[in-house]
Structure formats: C-alpha cells, structure tokens
Amino acid sequence: MNIDTSSLDWDKTAGLLPVIIQDYKTLEVLMLGYMNAEALEKTQSEGKVTFFSRSKNRLWTKGETSNNFLYVKELYIDCDNDTILIKANAVGPTCHTGSRSCFKTEYNQNFIFKLENIITDRYENPVEDSYINKMRSKGLNKIAQKVGEESVETVIAALAETEEELIGEASDLVFHLLFLLKEKGLSIQDIAKNLESRHK
C-alpha cells in the first residue's frame, strides 16, 4: 500500500519522520531512519528504501554504495500519522557494521522463518544431492508420509524419552511440516493467519 504524503504530520517533527524498518518475513526490527516527504515519494516510486540522511543532509538510498538494498514490501503509518513502518526484503546485512540488524537482536527467535526461506531457496535453486531435492523427486505422498512418521516419533518422545530427544523429534516434525506446506504452495504465514482468525 502506498502512503499519501499529505496525510502525514510533517510539522510535528520539523519535516522529518522516524521510519522503522522491519524484515517482512521474520518481523525482526532491522533499523531506524528518517524520511522527509521527498524521501518517502522516492521510496514509493522506486520500491527501495530512501532516507533523508541528517549527517549528509541529503537523500540517501540504503545500499547505494554497499548494494545492501531494502526492497519495500509493505508500508504503514501509525495512529498519530507521524511514524512510518516499512516491511522490507533486506539484501545482505542492514547495519553498516555488517550485522543483520542495527540492534544486534538474536536470530534464533525467528529461525523457523529463516528455515522456511531456506526451503524456498532449495525449490528455486535445486541442489542435486540435497535432502529436499531427493524427497521432492519421490513426490507429495512421500513428503506427507514423512510428516506422519515424524508426528508419531514426536508423540513417542513426549511419552517415553528425554526432553532433548523430544526437542529433536519436534524439530524434525516442524521441518517436514514446513516442507509439506511449501510442496502444497502454502506458507507458515497462511497457518498464522488461520490461527489468528480462530482466536478471534
């Protein structure tokens, strides 16, 4: 969705609004920057995040020297019309230090999303001897069967094995469930939306 720049309260912050950049898949907060109206218009027209650099006193497209661009997926404004949230596809590290996020947040909290991306990459760029490639060659029935097997092993581990073994079996189950969803053209986001609708 595009934002009408005239709907924003530029006067409240002397023409510069804070912009939160969030990874559109993992929802991790990557950085905070600032935009004036011109930077926002450029961002929306080109699909790449452009800030107003307070230190350079000019427009600055993130990645213009490093090629670590932030490609816009979704834009939102807050309830006071003075802060922008951009969900973006980050190419490479976001922080100038080489870190994924300027806030150095832990990634393990979002690794399921990362794993889904890895599975998608295996579909788009098959690796001959990879597990996913071998399983795909056996077809949907085999992938679905594997989810069933891992489900049973998870139940057995929960009833009769150690916590470590349960974690291992549950991890296998989650991986194969993500794999099955991908094979059927679905994603973890589809599941999350369905769970949210049930909660309501």
C-alpha positions, 0 to 999 in steps of 0.5 A: 500500500502506498502512503499519501504524503499529505496525510502525514504530520510533517510539522510535528517533527520539523519535516522529518519522520522516524521510519522503522524498518522491519524484515517482512518475513521474520518481523525482526526490527532491522533499523531506524531512519528518517524520511522527509516527504521527498524521501518517502515519494522516492521510496514509493516510486522506486520500491527501495528504501530512501532516507533523508540522511541528517549527517549528509543532509541529503537523500540517501538510498540504503545500499547505494554504495554497499548494494545492501538494498531494502526492497519495500514490501509493505508500508504503514503509518501509525495512529498519530500519522507521524511514524512510518513502518516499512516491511522490507526484503533486506539484501545482505546485512542492514547495519553498516557494521555488517550485522543483520540488524542495527540492534544486534537482536538474536536470530534464533527467535525467528529461525523457523522463518529463516528455515522456511526461506531456506526451503524456498531457496532449495525449490528455486535453486535445486541442489542435486544431492540435497535432502529436499531435492531427493524427497521432492523427486519421490513426490507429495505422498512421500513428503506427507508420509514423512510428516506422519512418521515424524508426528508419531516419533514426536508423540513417542518422545513426549511419552517415553524419552528425554526432553532433548530427544523430544526437542529433536523429534519436534524439530524434525516434525516442524521441518517436514511440516514446513516442507509439506506446506511449501510442496502444497504452495502454502506458507507458515504465514497462511497457518498464522493467519488461520490461527489468528482468525480462530482466536478471534 
